[in-house]
Amino acid sequence: MADQNPKGRASLDPSSPAGEDRRTESAVLALLLDEHPSRLTMDELILVLCADPDRGDPQDAGRRAVAELVGAGLVHRDGNFLAPTRAALYFHRLEVS
C-alpha cells in the first residue's frame, strides 16, 4: 500500500492516459478562449485536434475533454456550439494581466 496513491489521484505523468486527457482539456479550453467571442462547433474542435499527430483518437479525446470542462463549469455547451463560461473568461483575464 505504500506504493499506492493515497489520495486516489491520477498520475501526474504527462504520458499517462490521465496526463494526456489533461493536455487535451487544456488545449480545448485554450482554443475556446482564443476564439472567443466566436463559438466553435464540436466538429470544428475535432478538426483542430486532428492536426496533432500524437493524439490517439481526436474525436474520443475531444468529447471527453468537453465533458470534463462542462462538468467543471469552464465550458458552456449550447447544442453543438461550445464557448468558455464567464468564470473561464474571468480567470483567463486574471492570468493575462
ABEGO torsion letter per residue (X at the ends): XAABBAAGBBBABAABAAAAAAAAAAAAAAAAAAAOABBBBAAAAAAAAAABAABBBAAAAAAAAAAAAAAAGABBBBEABBBBBAAAAAAAAAAAX
